[in-house]
Amino acid sequence: MSAPRLLSALPMRPASSRASVAGRALLVVTLSLVAFGLLSVYSASSYVAQAQGLEDSHYLFQQVSRAGVGLVVLAAASVLNYRLYRRLAWPLLALTVLLLISLLLPGTEAIAPRINGARRWLDVGVTLQPSELAKISVVLWTAAIAVKKQDRLHSFRYGLLPILLVLGLVCLLVLLVPHFSATMMIAAAAATVLFTAGARIGHFAMLVAATLPVLWIQVMGSGYRLARVAAFMNPDSTAAAGGYQLKQSLMAVGSGGMFGVGFGRSNLKMSYLPEPQNDFIYSIIAEEWGFVGAAVVIVLFLAWALLGLRISRAAPDLYGRLVAVGITALVAFAAFGHIGVALGLFPTTGINLPFISAGGTNLILMLGMTGILLNISKGGRA
C-alpha cells in the first residue's frame, strides 16, 4: 500500500480521548526516563568528576539544572499551538543554517572553539550545539513544505527535488562540522516525514543508491571513521585504532549479567570506557542494572515511540501528523542508534541516549520536542 493510501486509511479527526491518554502516558514515560537519566549520569560520571578534581556530583548538578530548563521548555511547548511552527518553519531553518555556517567560518574560533577536532558548539554566553537545533528545525520545515506540496510529492522533479536540495544543504553543513551521526538522523527523520506525506518509496531508493558513494567517500576519506568501521568489523585486530571502545562497551554489557553489579559499582566507568556519561551511558546501565535494567530502558523507549505514533495518527491535521511522526523518528533513531552502538550492532559513533545522556542542548531539545507532541495530542489547545 502506498503512503497516500496509508494516509487515507487513517482518517483525520480531532484530538480524541485516546490521543489525550497517549499524551499523558508519554509525559509519564518521559519523566521516568529523565529521572533514571539523572541517576545514571551521577553513577557514570562520579569517577570522571573525581579524576578532574571536581565533586563526584558535579555532572549530576549540571544535568539537574539542564533538566530544569528542559522541563520549562516542555511546559511552554505543550501550551503553544503547534500550528505556529508551520509559519515559523522557514525562519527557524534559516537561523539554523546561519548558526551552522558560523561554525565553519574562519575567525570565529572565539565563539566556536575546536574540541576533539570538531567545532560543534557555539559559546555565546550559553553553550549551543547547532546540529542539535538542525534536527527539530528540519522536521518542522519538512512537514510544512510537505503539506504545501502534498499534491506534487509524487513527482520527483517538481515536488521532491526542490525539497531535497534544501535538505541536502543542511545535511552538508552538518557533515562539514563534522557531525556524521547527526547528519544521518536528520536525513532519516526528513525521509520519514516525506514518505508519510506521500513521497514514493522508489524515489527514496534511487536517492539512497545515489548517496551511498558519497557516504563511502566520507568514510574512506576520514581516518577516524575508517578506523571505527574497521573496529566494528573486527574489534580484536584494531584495538589501538578504534576497537578499544567497542570492546570495553561489550565487556561492560556482558559483566552486568541478569541483575547487574549494583548501582554505582561499575568498574568500566573508571577510565576504561571513554565518555561513560555520554556516548556509552547505556553500557554503564547494562553493567550496573544487568539485563533486566537494560531491557526496561528499551521497553520505555519502545513505549515512547509507540505513544508518539499514536499521537501522530490522532493528530487533527496533516501538519500535526507529520511533525509528530518526525519527532518520534528522531527520538527513536537516536535511542536505538545509541543502544545499537553499545551492543556492537553499529560502528562506534557519538549518539546521546535521549533524556538520559549528560548534555545540555540535547536534553533540552528532546524535552521541547516532547512538549510539541503533548500539544499535538491536545489538538493544539493550551
C-alpha positions as CSV (number, residue, x, y, z in Angstrom):
1,M,0.0,0.0,0.0
2,S,1.4,3.4,-0.9
3,A,1.9,6.2,1.6
4,P,-1.1,8.3,0.3
5,R,-3.4,5.3,0.7
6,L,-2.0,4.7,4.2
7,L,-2.9,8.3,5.0
8,S,-6.4,7.9,3.6
9,A,-6.8,4.7,5.7
10,L,-6.0,6.8,8.8
11,P,-8.8,9.4,8.8
12,M,-8.2,12.9,10.0
13,R,-10.1,13.6,13.2
14,P,-10.0,16.0,16.1
15,A,-7.7,15.0,19.0
16,S,-9.6,12.2,20.8
17,S,-9.6,11.0,24.3
18,R,-7.3,8.3,23.1
19,A,-4.8,10.9,22.0
20,S,-5.1,12.7,25.3
21,V,-4.4,9.5,27.2
22,A,-1.4,8.9,24.9
23,G,-0.1,12.4,25.7
24,R,-0.4,11.8,29.5
25,A,1.3,8.4,29.2
26,L,4.0,10.0,27.1
27,L,4.7,12.5,29.8
28,V,4.9,9.8,32.4
29,V,7.4,7.8,30.3
30,T,9.4,10.9,29.5
31,L,9.7,11.9,33.2
32,S,10.6,8.3,34.1
33,L,13.5,8.4,31.5
34,V,14.7,11.8,32.8
35,A,14.7,10.6,36.4
36,F,16.5,7.5,35.6
37,G,18.9,9.5,33.5
38,L,19.8,11.7,36.5
39,L,20.7,8.6,38.5
40,S,22.7,7.2,35.5
41,V,24.6,10.4,34.9
42,Y,25.6,10.6,38.6
43,S,26.8,7.0,38.7
44,A,28.6,7.1,35.3
45,S,30.3,10.5,35.8
46,S,31.3,10.3,39.5
47,Y,34.7,8.8,38.8
48,V,35.3,11.1,35.8
49,A,34.5,14.1,38.0
50,Q,36.8,13.0,40.8
51,A,39.6,12.4,38.3
52,Q,39.2,16.0,37.1
53,G,39.4,17.3,40.7
54,L,35.7,18.0,40.9
55,E,33.0,16.9,43.3
56,D,31.6,13.5,42.4
57,S,28.2,15.1,41.9
58,H,29.4,17.8,39.6
59,Y,27.9,16.4,36.4
60,L,24.7,15.5,38.3
61,F,24.1,19.1,39.4
62,Q,24.8,20.2,35.8
63,Q,22.3,17.7,34.5
64,V,19.7,18.7,37.1
65,S,19.9,22.3,36.0
66,R,19.6,21.4,32.4
67,A,16.6,19.1,33.1
68,G,15.0,22.0,34.9
69,V,15.4,24.3,31.9
70,G,14.2,21.4,29.7
71,L,11.1,20.9,31.7
72,V,10.3,24.6,31.5
73,V,10.7,24.4,27.7
74,L,8.5,21.2,27.7
75,A,5.8,23.1,29.6
76,A,5.9,26.1,27.3
77,A,5.8,23.9,24.1
78,S,2.9,21.9,25.5
79,V,0.7,25.0,25.6
80,L,2.0,26.7,22.4
81,N,-0.2,25.8,19.4
82,Y,1.9,23.6,17.2
83,R,0.5,25.2,14.1
84,L,2.6,28.3,14.8
85,Y,5.7,26.3,13.8
86,R,4.3,26.0,10.3
87,R,4.6,29.8,9.9
88,L,8.0,29.9,11.6
89,A,9.5,26.9,9.6
90,W,11.5,29.0,7.1
91,P,12.9,31.5,9.7
92,L,13.9,28.6,12.0
93,L,15.6,26.8,9.2
94,A,17.4,30.0,8.1
95,L,18.6,30.6,11.6
96,T,19.9,27.0,11.8
97,V,21.8,27.4,8.5
98,L,23.4,30.7,9.8
99,L,24.4,29.0,13.0
100,L,25.9,26.1,11.2
101,I,27.8,28.4,8.8
102,S,29.2,30.3,11.8
103,L,30.9,27.1,12.9
104,L,32.7,26.9,9.7
105,L,33.8,30.4,9.1
106,P,37.5,31.3,9.8
107,G,38.0,33.8,12.6
108,T,35.1,32.6,14.7
109,E,37.2,30.3,17.0
110,A,36.4,32.6,19.9
111,I,32.8,31.6,19.9
112,A,33.2,28.2,18.2
113,P,36.2,26.6,19.7
114,R,37.6,23.3,18.3
115,I,37.0,20.5,20.7
116,N,38.3,17.0,20.0
117,G,39.0,18.0,16.4
118,A,35.5,19.4,15.7
119,R,33.8,22.8,16.0
120,R,30.3,21.6,17.0
121,W,29.5,24.1,19.8
122,L,28.8,27.8,19.9
123,D,29.7,29.6,23.2
124,V,27.6,32.9,23.2
125,G,27.1,33.1,27.0
126,V,25.3,29.8,26.8
127,T,26.6,26.7,25.0
128,L,24.6,25.7,21.9
129,Q,25.0,22.9,19.5
130,P,23.6,24.0,16.1
131,S,23.5,20.4,14.7
132,E,21.0,19.5,17.5
133,L,18.8,22.5,16.6
134,A,19.0,21.4,13.0
135,K,17.2,18.2,13.9
136,I,13.9,19.8,15.0
137,S,14.1,22.7,12.5
138,V,14.4,20.3,9.6
139,V,11.4,18.2,10.9
140,L,9.3,21.4,11.3
141,W,10.3,22.7,7.9
142,T,10.0,19.4,6.0
143,A,6.5,18.9,7.5
144,A,5.4,22.4,6.5
145,I,6.7,22.1,2.9
146,A,5.3,18.6,2.5
147,V,1.8,19.9,3.4
148,K,2.2,22.8,1.0
149,K,3.4,20.5,-1.9
150,Q,1.4,17.4,-1.0
151,D,-0.2,17.1,-4.4
152,R,3.2,17.2,-6.1
153,L,5.2,14.9,-3.9
154,H,4.7,12.0,-6.3
155,S,6.8,13.9,-8.8
156,F,10.5,13.8,-8.2
157,R,11.4,16.8,-10.4
158,Y,8.6,19.2,-9.4
159,G,7.8,18.0,-5.9
160,L,10.6,16.1,-4.1
161,L,13.7,17.5,-5.8
162,P,13.4,21.1,-4.6
163,I,12.8,19.9,-1.0
164,L,15.8,17.6,-1.2
165,L,18.1,20.4,-2.4
166,V,17.3,22.4,0.7
167,L,17.7,19.4,3.0
168,G,20.9,18.5,1.2
169,L,22.4,21.9,2.0
170,V,21.5,21.5,5.7
171,C,22.9,17.9,5.8
172,L,26.1,19.1,4.0
173,L,26.7,21.8,6.6
174,V,26.2,19.4,9.5
175,L,28.5,16.9,7.8
176,L,31.2,19.6,7.4
177,V,31.1,20.5,11.1
178,P,31.7,17.4,11.3
179,H,28.8,15.6,12.9
180,F,28.2,12.4,10.9
181,S,25.7,10.7,13.2
182,A,23.5,13.9,13.4
183,T,23.6,14.1,9.6
184,M,22.3,10.5,9.3
185,M,19.5,11.2,11.8
186,I,18.4,14.4,10.2
187,A,18.2,12.7,6.8
188,A,16.4,9.7,8.1
189,A,13.8,11.8,10.0
190,A,13.2,14.0,7.0
191,A,12.7,10.9,4.8
192,T,10.2,9.5,7.3
193,V,8.2,12.8,7.1
194,L,8.3,12.9,3.3
195,F,7.3,9.2,2.9
196,T,4.4,9.6,5.4
197,A,3.2,12.7,3.4
198,G,3.1,10.7,0.2
199,A,6.5,10.6,-1.5
200,R,7.2,7.5,-3.5
201,I,9.5,4.9,-1.9
202,G,11.0,4.3,-5.3
203,H,12.4,7.8,-5.3
204,F,14.0,7.3,-1.9
205,A,15.5,4.0,-3.2
206,M,17.1,5.9,-6.0
207,L,18.3,8.6,-3.7
208,V,19.9,6.1,-1.3
209,A,21.6,4.5,-4.2
210,A,23.0,7.8,-5.3
211,T,24.0,8.7,-1.7
212,L,25.9,5.6,-0.9
213,P,29.0,6.6,-3.0
214,V,29.1,9.9,-1.1
215,L,29.0,8.1,2.2
216,W,31.6,5.7,1.1
217,I,33.9,8.6,0.2
218,Q,33.2,10.3,3.6
219,V,34.2,7.1,5.4
220,M,37.2,6.2,3.3
221,G,38.5,9.8,3.4
222,S,38.3,10.2,7.1
223,G,40.9,8.3,9.2
224,Y,38.8,8.1,12.4
225,R,35.6,7.0,10.6
226,L,37.5,4.3,8.7
227,A,39.1,3.1,11.9
228,R,35.7,2.9,13.6
229,V,34.3,0.8,10.7
230,A,37.3,-1.4,10.8
231,A,36.9,-1.8,14.6
232,F,33.3,-2.7,14.1
233,M,34.2,-5.4,11.6
234,N,37.0,-6.8,13.7
235,P,37.5,-5.3,17.2
236,D,40.3,-7.6,18.2
237,S,42.6,-6.7,15.3
238,T,42.1,-2.9,15.6
239,A,42.1,-2.3,19.3
240,A,44.5,0.5,19.0
241,A,42.6,2.2,16.2
242,G,39.1,2.2,17.4
243,G,38.2,-1.2,18.6
244,Y,39.0,-0.4,22.2
245,Q,35.8,1.5,22.8
246,L,33.7,-1.3,21.4
247,K,35.5,-4.0,23.4
248,Q,35.1,-2.1,26.6
249,S,31.4,-1.4,25.9
250,L,30.7,-5.1,25.3
251,M,32.7,-6.0,28.4
252,A,30.5,-3.7,30.4
253,V,27.3,-5.1,29.0
254,G,28.5,-8.7,29.5
255,S,29.7,-8.2,33.0
256,G,26.2,-7.0,34.1
257,G,24.7,-10.4,34.0
258,M,21.0,-10.7,34.8
259,F,20.7,-8.2,37.6
260,G,23.9,-6.1,37.3
261,V,26.8,-5.4,39.7
262,G,24.8,-2.8,41.6
263,F,24.1,1.0,41.3
264,G,27.3,3.0,41.4
265,R,29.6,-0.1,41.3
266,S,30.6,-0.1,37.6
267,N,34.2,-0.9,37.0
268,L,34.3,0.1,33.3
269,K,33.5,3.7,34.1
270,M,36.9,4.0,35.8
271,S,38.8,5.4,32.8
272,Y,38.3,2.2,30.9
273,L,35.2,3.3,28.8
274,P,35.5,6.8,27.3
275,E,32.7,9.2,27.8
276,P,30.7,6.9,30.1
277,Q,28.2,9.6,31.0
278,N,27.5,10.4,27.3
279,D,28.2,8.2,24.4
280,F,28.3,4.9,26.4
281,I,25.9,5.5,29.2
282,Y,23.8,2.6,28.1
283,S,26.8,0.3,28.6
284,I,27.1,1.5,32.2
285,I,23.4,1.0,32.7
286,A,23.7,-2.6,31.5
287,E,26.7,-3.2,33.7
288,E,25.1,-1.8,36.9
289,W,21.5,-2.9,36.3
290,G,22.0,-6.0,34.3
291,F,19.9,-7.5,31.6
292,V,16.7,-6.6,33.5
293,G,17.5,-2.9,33.8
294,A,18.8,-2.6,30.3
295,A,15.6,-4.3,29.0
296,V,13.5,-1.9,31.0
297,V,15.2,1.1,29.2
298,I,14.5,-0.5,25.8
299,V,10.8,-1.1,26.8
300,L,10.5,2.6,27.9
301,F,11.8,3.8,24.6
302,L,9.5,1.4,22.7
303,A,6.6,2.8,24.7
304,W,7.7,6.3,23.9
305,A,7.9,5.6,20.2
306,L,4.5,3.8,20.1
307,L,2.8,6.6,22.0
308,G,4.4,9.2,19.6
309,L,3.0,7.2,16.6
310,R,-0.4,7.1,18.3
311,I,-0.4,10.8,18.8
312,S,0.6,11.2,15.1
313,R,-2.3,9.0,14.0
314,A,-4.8,11.0,16.0
315,A,-3.5,14.5,15.0
316,P,-6.2,16.8,13.9
317,D,-4.4,17.8,10.6
318,L,-1.7,16.6,8.3
319,Y,0.9,19.1,9.6
320,G,0.4,17.8,13.2
321,R,0.7,14.2,11.9
322,L,3.9,14.9,10.1
323,V,5.5,16.8,12.9
324,A,4.6,14.1,15.4
325,V,6.0,11.3,13.2
326,G,9.2,13.3,12.5
327,I,9.8,13.9,16.2
328,T,9.1,10.3,17.0
329,A,11.5,9.2,14.4
330,L,14.2,11.5,15.8
331,V,13.9,10.1,19.3
332,A,13.6,6.5,18.2
333,F,16.6,6.7,15.8
334,A,18.8,8.3,18.5
335,A,17.7,5.9,21.2
336,F,18.2,2.7,19.2
337,G,21.3,4.1,17.5
338,H,22.9,4.6,20.9
339,I,21.8,1.2,22.2
340,G,23.0,-0.4,18.9
341,V,26.5,1.1,19.3
342,A,26.7,0.0,22.9
343,L,25.8,-3.6,21.9
344,G,28.1,-3.7,18.9
345,L,25.4,-3.7,16.3
346,F,26.6,-0.4,14.7
347,P,30.0,1.2,14.3
348,T,31.1,3.4,17.2
349,T,29.8,7.0,16.9
350,G,28.8,9.7,19.3
351,I,25.0,9.5,19.8
352,N,23.4,10.6,23.0
353,L,20.8,8.4,24.6
354,P,17.7,10.7,24.7
355,F,16.7,12.0,28.1
356,I,19.5,10.0,29.8
357,S,22.9,11.0,28.5
358,A,24.6,14.0,30.0
359,G,24.3,17.1,27.8
360,G,22.5,20.4,27.7
361,T,21.3,21.1,24.2
362,N,20.3,17.5,23.5
363,L,18.3,17.1,26.7
364,I,16.5,20.5,26.3
365,L,15.8,19.7,22.7
366,M,14.3,16.3,23.5
367,L,12.1,17.7,26.2
368,G,11.0,20.6,24.0
369,M,10.0,18.1,21.2
370,T,8.1,16.1,23.8
371,G,6.2,19.3,24.6
372,I,5.3,19.7,21.0
373,L,3.9,16.2,20.9
374,L,1.9,16.9,24.0
375,N,0.3,19.9,22.3
376,I,-0.5,17.9,19.2
377,S,-2.2,15.3,21.5
378,K,-4.4,18.1,22.7
379,G,-5.2,19.3,19.2
380,G,-3.2,22.5,19.6
381,R,-5.0,23.7,22.7
382,A,-3.2,25.4,25.5
